[in-house]
Amino acid sequence: MDGRRAFHMQAFVDYVRFAASQGGSIVDRFRAETGNAFVPGRTPIDRAIDKATGRERQVVEEFVEWCAGQYGIEFLPPDYMARFFAGPSSVNFPLPPGLSNQGEG
């Protein structure tokens, strides 16, 4: 990967983390534009089911895809999604505020 692509890959990851940490209007825009009205489980068992069934990851992937459209992906490698989720920075990638009930219930 050339230097420009490497820079943009890291910038994109930072952009997604920023967008996820903002909640509110960014998440509202995501929901409005994608129709994704996911509401995570309120209880620990419901959240565990969301995780075990892959629904939690699906929402994160949809959010990342949406962010890619906002950021612009023409310069990213074709496998950016795989790299995004495979990298060490993805280990505990949080659901965006408003899409996460972590700590509630």
DSSP file (Angstrom, degrees, kcal/mol; ACC not computed):
  #  RESIDUE AA STRUCTURE BP1 BP2  ACC     N-H-->O    O-->H-N    N-H-->O    O-->H-N    TCO  KAPPA ALPHA  PHI   PSI    X-CA   Y-CA   Z-CA
    1    1 A M              0   0    0      0, 0.0     0, 0.0     0, 0.0     0, 0.0   0.000 360.0 360.0 360.0 128.7    0.0    0.0    0.0
    2    2 A D     >  -     0   0    0      1,-0.1     4,-2.5     4,-0.0     5,-0.2  -0.231 360.0-100.8 -71.9 168.3    1.5    3.3   -1.0
    3    3 A G  H  > S+     0   0    0      1,-0.2     4,-2.5     2,-0.2     5,-0.2   0.850 120.1  53.2 -59.3 -38.6    1.9    6.1    1.6
    4    4 A R  H  > S+     0   0    0      2,-0.2     4,-2.5     1,-0.2    -1,-0.2   0.931 111.7  44.8 -64.7 -45.1   -1.2    8.0    0.4
    5    5 A R  H  > S+     0   0    0      2,-0.2     4,-2.7     1,-0.2    -2,-0.2   0.909 112.7  51.5 -65.3 -41.1   -3.5    5.0    0.7
    6    6 A A  H  X S+     0   0    0     -4,-2.5     4,-2.1     2,-0.2     5,-0.2   0.918 110.8  49.0 -62.1 -42.5   -2.0    4.1    4.1
    7    7 A F  H  X S+     0   0    0     -4,-2.5     4,-2.7     1,-0.2    -2,-0.2   0.945 113.6  45.6 -60.6 -48.3   -2.6    7.7    5.3
    8    8 A H  H  X S+     0   0    0     -4,-2.5     4,-2.7     1,-0.2    -2,-0.2   0.848 108.6  56.8 -67.4 -33.0   -6.2    7.6    4.1
    9    9 A M  H  X S+     0   0    0     -4,-2.7     4,-2.2     2,-0.2    -1,-0.2   0.949 112.5  41.0 -61.5 -47.5   -6.8    4.2    5.6
   10   10 A Q  H  X S+     0   0    0     -4,-2.1     4,-2.5     1,-0.2    -2,-0.2   0.901 114.6  52.2 -67.7 -39.7   -5.8    5.4    9.0
   11   11 A A  H  X S+     0   0    0     -4,-2.7     4,-2.4    -5,-0.2    -1,-0.2   0.891 109.3  50.8 -62.3 -38.5   -7.7    8.7    8.5
   12   12 A F  H  X S+     0   0    0     -4,-2.7     4,-2.7     2,-0.2    -2,-0.2   0.928 109.0  49.7 -65.3 -44.8  -10.8    6.7    7.6
   13   13 A V  H  X S+     0   0    0     -4,-2.2     4,-2.4     1,-0.2    -2,-0.2   0.923 112.7  47.9 -59.2 -43.8  -10.5    4.5   10.7
   14   14 A D  H  X S+     0   0    0     -4,-2.5     4,-2.6     1,-0.2    -1,-0.2   0.893 109.8  53.1 -63.5 -39.7  -10.2    7.7   12.8
   15   15 A Y  H  X S+     0   0    0     -4,-2.4     4,-3.0     2,-0.2    -2,-0.2   0.926 109.7  47.8 -60.7 -45.6  -13.2    9.2   11.0
   16   16 A V  H  X S+     0   0    0     -4,-2.7     4,-2.8     2,-0.2     5,-0.2   0.921 111.9  49.5 -63.9 -43.4  -15.3    6.2   11.7
   17   17 A R  H  X S+     0   0    0     -4,-2.4     4,-1.8     2,-0.2    -1,-0.2   0.910 112.3  48.6 -62.0 -41.3  -14.3    6.2   15.4
   18   18 A F  H  X S+     0   0    0     -4,-2.6     4,-1.0     2,-0.2    -2,-0.2   0.948 112.6  47.5 -61.7 -48.9  -15.1   10.0   15.6
   19   19 A A  H >X S+     0   0    0     -4,-3.0     4,-1.0     1,-0.2     3,-0.5   0.896 112.4  50.0 -60.3 -40.4  -18.5    9.5   13.9
   20   20 A A  H 3< S+     0   0    0     -4,-2.8    -1,-0.2     1,-0.2    -2,-0.2   0.830 109.6  51.4 -67.5 -31.6  -19.2    6.6   16.3
   21   21 A S  H 3< S+     0   0    0     -4,-1.8    -1,-0.2    -5,-0.2    -2,-0.2   0.667 102.1  61.9 -80.9 -14.6  -18.3    8.6   19.3
   22   22 A Q  H << S+     0   0    0     -4,-1.0     3,-0.2    -3,-0.5    -1,-0.2   0.845  71.4 171.1 -81.8 -35.1  -20.5   11.5   18.4
   23   23 A G    >X  +     0   0    0     -4,-1.0     3,-1.5     1,-0.2     4,-0.8  -0.268  45.6  68.0  58.9-148.3  -23.9    9.8   18.5
   24   24 A G  H 3> S+     0   0    0      1,-0.3     4,-2.8     2,-0.2     5,-0.2  -0.054 112.2  12.3  44.6-119.0  -26.8   12.3   18.2
   25   25 A S  H 3> S+     0   0    0      1,-0.2     4,-2.4     2,-0.2    -1,-0.3   0.827 129.3  52.3 -64.4 -35.0  -27.0   13.9   14.8
   26   26 A I  H <> S+     0   0    0     -3,-1.5     4,-2.4     2,-0.2    -1,-0.2   0.946 114.1  42.5 -66.9 -46.5  -24.5   11.6   13.0
   27   27 A V  H  X S+     0   0    0     -4,-0.8     4,-2.8     2,-0.2    -2,-0.2   0.891 113.1  54.1 -66.2 -38.3  -26.4    8.5   14.2
   28   28 A D  H  X S+     0   0    0     -4,-2.8     4,-2.6     2,-0.2    -2,-0.2   0.915 109.6  47.8 -60.6 -42.3  -29.7   10.2   13.4
   29   29 A R  H  X S+     0   0    0     -4,-2.4     4,-2.8     2,-0.2     5,-0.3   0.918 110.7  51.8 -63.8 -42.9  -28.4   10.9    9.8
   30   30 A F  H  X S+     0   0    0     -4,-2.4     4,-2.1     1,-0.2     6,-0.4   0.939 112.8  45.1 -57.1 -48.7  -27.2    7.3    9.5
   31   31 A R  H  X S+     0   0    0     -4,-2.8     4,-2.4     1,-0.2     5,-0.2   0.917 114.8  47.6 -63.4 -43.8  -30.6    6.0   10.6
   32   32 A A  H  < S+     0   0    0     -4,-2.6    -2,-0.2     1,-0.2    -1,-0.2   0.906 116.9  42.2 -64.8 -42.1  -32.5    8.3    8.3
   33   33 A E  H  < S+     0   0    0     -4,-2.8    -1,-0.2    -5,-0.2    -2,-0.2   0.786 126.5  31.0 -78.1 -27.7  -30.4    7.6    5.2
   34   34 A T  H  < S-     0   0    0     -4,-2.1    -2,-0.2    -5,-0.3    -3,-0.2   0.650  93.5-130.3-105.0 -18.4  -30.2    3.9    5.7
   35   35 A G     <  +     0   0    0     -4,-2.4     2,-0.9    -5,-0.3    -4,-0.1   0.591  55.1 149.9  75.9   9.0  -33.5    3.0    7.3
   36   36 A N        +     0   0    0     -6,-0.4    -1,-0.3    -5,-0.2    -2,-0.1  -0.669  16.3 170.1 -80.1 107.5  -31.5    1.1    9.9
   37   37 A A        +     0   0    0     -2,-0.9    -1,-0.1    -3,-0.1    -6,-0.0  -0.022  15.1 161.6-107.3  28.6  -33.6    1.3   13.1
   38   38 A F        -     0   0    0      1,-0.1    -2,-0.0    17,-0.1    -7,-0.0  -0.225  19.2-170.0 -54.0 131.9  -31.6   -1.2   15.1
   39   39 A V        -     0   0    0     62,-0.0     3,-0.1    61,-0.0    60,-0.1  -0.978  20.8-132.2-123.6 115.1  -32.2   -1.0   18.8
   40   40 A P        -     0   0    0      0, 0.0     7,-0.1     0, 0.0    60,-0.1  -0.192  36.1 -80.5 -66.5 159.1  -29.8   -3.2   20.8
   41   41 A G        -     0   0    0      5,-0.3    60,-0.2     1,-0.1     6,-0.1  -0.214  30.6-144.5 -56.7 146.2  -31.0   -5.4   23.6
   42   42 A R  S    S+     0   0    0     -3,-0.1    -1,-0.1    63,-0.1     3,-0.0   0.779  79.8  57.3 -84.2 -29.0  -31.6   -3.8   26.9
   43   43 A T  S  > S-     0   0    0      1,-0.1     4,-2.5    62,-0.0     5,-0.2  -0.632  91.3-111.7-102.9 160.4  -30.5   -6.7   29.0
   44   44 A P  H  > S+     0   0    0      0, 0.0     4,-2.3     0, 0.0     5,-0.1   0.888 119.0  51.2 -56.9 -38.8  -27.1   -8.4   29.1
   45   45 A I  H  > S+     0   0    0      2,-0.2     4,-2.1     1,-0.2     5,-0.1   0.903 109.6  49.5 -67.6 -39.3  -28.6  -11.6   27.6
   46   46 A D  H  > S+     0   0    0      2,-0.2     4,-2.3     1,-0.2    -5,-0.3   0.896 111.8  48.5 -65.2 -39.1  -30.3   -9.6   24.8
   47   47 A R  H  X S+     0   0    0     -4,-2.5     4,-2.1     2,-0.2    -2,-0.2   0.881 109.8  52.7 -66.8 -37.2  -27.0   -7.9   24.0
   48   48 A A  H  X S+     0   0    0     -4,-2.3     4,-3.0    -5,-0.2    -2,-0.2   0.884 108.8  50.2 -64.7 -37.4  -25.3  -11.3   24.1
   49   49 A I  H  X S+     0   0    0     -4,-2.1     4,-2.7     2,-0.2     6,-0.3   0.923 108.2  52.5 -65.4 -44.0  -27.9  -12.6   21.6
   50   50 A D  H  <>S+     0   0    0     -4,-2.3     6,-1.9     1,-0.2     5,-1.0   0.909 114.8  43.0 -56.3 -42.0  -27.3   -9.6   19.3
   51   51 A K  H ><5S+     0   0    0     -4,-2.1     3,-0.8     4,-0.2    -2,-0.2   0.931 114.6  48.5 -70.4 -46.1  -23.6  -10.4   19.4
   52   52 A A  H 3<5S+     0   0    0     -4,-3.0    -2,-0.2     1,-0.2    -1,-0.2   0.837 112.2  48.7 -65.8 -34.1  -23.9  -14.1   19.0
   53   53 A T  T 3<5S-     0   0    0     -4,-2.7    -1,-0.2    -5,-0.2    -2,-0.2   0.562 113.0-117.5 -83.2  -7.7  -26.3  -13.8   16.0
   54   54 A G  T <>5S+     0   0    0     -3,-0.8     4,-2.4    -4,-0.5    -3,-0.2   0.457  81.1 121.7  87.5  -0.1  -24.1  -11.3   14.3
   55   55 A R  H  ><S+     0   0    0     -5,-1.0     4,-2.2    -6,-0.3    -4,-0.2   0.899  72.4  53.3 -64.4 -39.9  -26.6   -8.5   14.4
   56   56 A E  H  > S+     0   0    0     -6,-1.9     4,-2.0     1,-0.2    -1,-0.2   0.941 112.0  44.3 -59.9 -47.8  -24.2   -6.3   16.4
   57   57 A R  H  > S+     0   0    0     -7,-0.3     4,-3.1     1,-0.2    -1,-0.2   0.886 109.6  56.9 -64.9 -38.3  -21.5   -6.7   13.8
   58   58 A Q  H  X S+     0   0    0     -4,-2.4     4,-2.5     1,-0.2    -1,-0.2   0.911 107.8  47.8 -59.4 -42.7  -24.0   -6.2   10.9
   59   59 A V  H  X S+     0   0    0     -4,-2.2     4,-2.4     2,-0.2    -1,-0.2   0.916 112.3  49.0 -65.0 -42.7  -24.9   -2.8   12.4
   60   60 A V  H  X S+     0   0    0     -4,-2.0     4,-2.7     2,-0.2    -2,-0.2   0.928 111.5  49.6 -62.6 -44.2  -21.3   -1.8   12.8
   61   61 A E  H  X S+     0   0    0     -4,-3.1     4,-2.7     1,-0.2    -2,-0.2   0.908 111.2  49.0 -61.9 -41.7  -20.5   -2.9    9.2
   62   62 A E  H  X S+     0   0    0     -4,-2.5     4,-2.4     2,-0.2    -1,-0.2   0.896 111.7  49.7 -64.4 -39.1  -23.5   -1.0    7.9
   63   63 A F  H  X S+     0   0    0     -4,-2.4     4,-2.8     2,-0.2    -2,-0.2   0.916 111.5  48.4 -64.6 -42.9  -22.4    2.1    9.8
   64   64 A V  H  X S+     0   0    0     -4,-2.7     4,-2.5     2,-0.2    -2,-0.2   0.917 111.5  50.0 -64.1 -43.2  -18.8    1.7    8.5
   65   65 A E  H  X S+     0   0    0     -4,-2.7     4,-1.7     2,-0.2    -2,-0.2   0.920 111.7  48.4 -59.6 -44.2  -20.2    1.4    4.9
   66   66 A W  H  X S+     0   0    0     -4,-2.4     4,-1.6     1,-0.2    -2,-0.2   0.926 110.8  50.5 -62.7 -45.1  -22.3    4.5    5.4
   67   67 A C  H  X S+     0   0    0     -4,-2.8     4,-3.0     1,-0.2     5,-0.3   0.884 105.4  57.7 -60.0 -38.1  -19.3    6.4    6.8
   68   68 A A  H  X S+     0   0    0     -4,-2.5     4,-2.9     1,-0.2    -1,-0.2   0.893 105.1  50.6 -60.4 -38.8  -17.3    5.3    3.8
   69   69 A G  H  < S+     0   0    0     -4,-1.7    -1,-0.2     2,-0.2    -2,-0.2   0.858 112.8  46.1 -65.9 -34.8  -19.9    6.9    1.6
   70   70 A Q  H  < S+     0   0    0     -4,-1.6    -2,-0.2     1,-0.1    -1,-0.2   0.893 119.5  39.7 -72.3 -40.5  -19.6   10.1    3.6
   71   71 A Y  H  < S-     0   0    0     -4,-3.0    -2,-0.2    -5,-0.1    -3,-0.2   0.849 114.6-113.7 -77.6 -36.9  -15.8   10.1    3.6
   72   72 A G     <  -     0   0    0     -4,-2.9     3,-0.2    -5,-0.3    -3,-0.1   0.347  22.5-154.6  99.5 124.7  -15.3    8.9    0.1
   73   73 A I    >   +     0   0    0      1,-0.1     3,-1.4     2,-0.1     7,-0.1   0.353  61.2 107.7-115.3   5.8  -13.8    5.6   -0.7
   74   74 A E  T 3  S+     0   0    0      1,-0.3    -1,-0.1     4,-0.0    -2,-0.0   0.769  87.4  43.4 -60.1 -24.9  -12.3    5.9   -4.2
   75   75 A F  T 3  S+     0   0    0     -3,-0.2    -1,-0.3     2,-0.1   -66,-0.1   0.532  94.2  97.9 -97.6  -7.2   -8.7    5.9   -2.8
   76   76 A L  S <  S-     0   0    0     -3,-1.4   -70,-0.1     1,-0.1     4,-0.0  -0.473  84.8 -97.6 -81.5 153.1   -9.2    3.0   -0.3
   77   77 A P    >   -     0   0    0      0, 0.0     3,-1.7     0, 0.0     4,-0.2  -0.314  34.2-112.0 -64.6 153.5   -8.2   -0.5   -1.2
   78   78 A P  T 3  S+     0   0    0      0, 0.0     3,-0.3     0, 0.0    -2,-0.1   0.792 118.1  50.1 -57.6 -28.3  -10.9   -2.8   -2.4
   79   79 A D  T 3> S+     0   0    0      1,-0.2     4,-2.4     2,-0.1     5,-0.2  -0.025  70.7 126.8-100.2  30.7  -10.7   -4.9    0.8
   80   80 A Y  H <> S+     0   0    0     -3,-1.7     4,-2.9     1,-0.2    -1,-0.2   0.857  70.5  54.8 -59.0 -36.0  -10.9   -1.9    3.1
   81   81 A M  H  > S+     0   0    0     -3,-0.3     4,-2.2     2,-0.2    -1,-0.2   0.931 109.4  46.6 -65.0 -44.3  -13.8   -3.4    5.1
   82   82 A A  H  > S+     0   0    0      1,-0.2     4,-1.6     2,-0.2    -1,-0.2   0.920 115.6  46.1 -62.9 -42.8  -11.8   -6.6    5.8
   83   83 A R  H  X S+     0   0    0     -4,-2.4     4,-1.7     2,-0.2    -2,-0.2   0.901 109.7  55.2 -65.6 -39.9   -8.7   -4.7    6.8
   84   84 A F  H  < S+     0   0    0     -4,-2.9    -2,-0.2    -5,-0.2    -1,-0.2   0.927 115.8  36.7 -58.9 -46.4  -10.8   -2.4    9.0
   85   85 A F  H  < S+     0   0    0     -4,-2.2    -1,-0.2     1,-0.2    -2,-0.2   0.678 116.3  53.8 -82.8 -17.0  -12.3   -5.3   10.9
   86   86 A A  H  < S+     0   0    0     -4,-1.6    -2,-0.2    -5,-0.2    -1,-0.2   0.713  88.2  96.4 -88.7 -21.1   -9.1   -7.3   10.9
   87   87 A G  S >< S-     0   0    0     -4,-1.7     3,-1.8    -5,-0.1     4,-0.2  -0.196  86.2-112.2 -70.9 160.6   -6.7   -4.7   12.3
   88   88 A P  G >  S+     0   0    0      0, 0.0     3,-1.2     0, 0.0    -1,-0.1   0.759 114.0  65.7 -63.7 -24.1   -5.8   -4.4   16.0
   89   89 A S  G 3  S+     0   0    0      1,-0.2     3,-0.2     2,-0.1    -4,-0.1   0.626  94.2  61.1 -73.6  -9.9   -7.7   -1.2   16.3
   90   90 A S  G X   +     0   0    0     -3,-1.8     3,-1.8     1,-0.2    -1,-0.2   0.475  69.9 107.1 -93.2  -1.2  -11.0   -3.0   15.6
   91   91 A V  T <  S+     0   0    0     -3,-1.2    -1,-0.2     1,-0.3    -2,-0.1   0.871  98.9  10.7 -50.0 -52.4  -10.8   -5.3   18.7
   92   92 A N  T 3  S+     0   0    0     -3,-0.2    -1,-0.3     2,-0.0    -2,-0.1  -0.328  81.7 174.7-122.3  51.4  -13.5   -3.6   20.7
   93   93 A F    <   -     0   0    0     -3,-1.8     2,-0.1    -8,-0.1    -3,-0.1  -0.411  28.7-132.6 -60.7 121.9  -15.0   -1.3   18.1
   94   94 A P        -     0   0    0      0, 0.0    -1,-0.1     0, 0.0     6,-0.0  -0.420  10.8-112.6 -79.8 150.0  -18.0    0.3   19.8
   95   95 A L        -     0   0    0     -2,-0.1     5,-0.1     1,-0.1     3,-0.1  -0.537  51.2 -92.6 -66.9 146.9  -21.5    0.6   18.5
   96   96 A P    >   -     0   0    0      0, 0.0     3,-2.7     0, 0.0     4,-0.4  -0.297  50.1 -90.1 -60.1 146.9  -22.2    4.2   17.9
   97   97 A P  T 3  S+     0   0    0      0, 0.0   -70,-0.1     0, 0.0     4,-0.1  -0.323 121.1  33.7 -54.8 139.9  -23.9    6.0   20.8
   98   98 A G  T 3  S+     0   0    0      2,-0.6     3,-0.0   -75,-0.1    -3,-0.0   0.085 115.2  61.6  93.7 -23.8  -27.6    5.7   20.3
   99   99 A L  S <  S+     0   0    0     -3,-2.7     2,-0.4   -60,-0.1   -40,-0.1   0.347  99.6  67.1-107.6   1.3  -27.0    2.2   18.7
  100  100 A S        -     0   0    0     -4,-0.4    -2,-0.6    -5,-0.1    -1,-0.0  -0.970  48.1-176.7-127.4 137.2  -25.5    0.9   21.9
  101  101 A N    >   +     0   0    0     -2,-0.4     3,-2.9   -60,-0.2    -1,-0.1   0.038  32.5 158.1-111.5  22.8  -27.0    0.2   25.3
  102  102 A Q  T 3   +     0   0    0      1,-0.3     3,-0.1    -7,-0.1    -2,-0.1  -0.229  70.0  15.3 -52.8 127.9  -23.7   -0.8   26.8
  103  103 A G  T 3  S+     0   0    0      1,-0.4    -1,-0.3     2,-0.0     2,-0.2   0.295 104.6 108.4  89.8 -10.3  -23.9   -0.4   30.6
  104  104 A E    <         0   0    0     -3,-2.9    -1,-0.4     1,-0.2    -3,-0.1  -0.655 360.0 360.0 -94.7 156.9  -27.7   -0.1   30.6
  105  105 A G              0   0    0     -2,-0.2    -1,-0.2    -3,-0.1    -3,-0.1   0.444 360.0 360.0  86.1 360.0  -29.9   -2.8   32.0
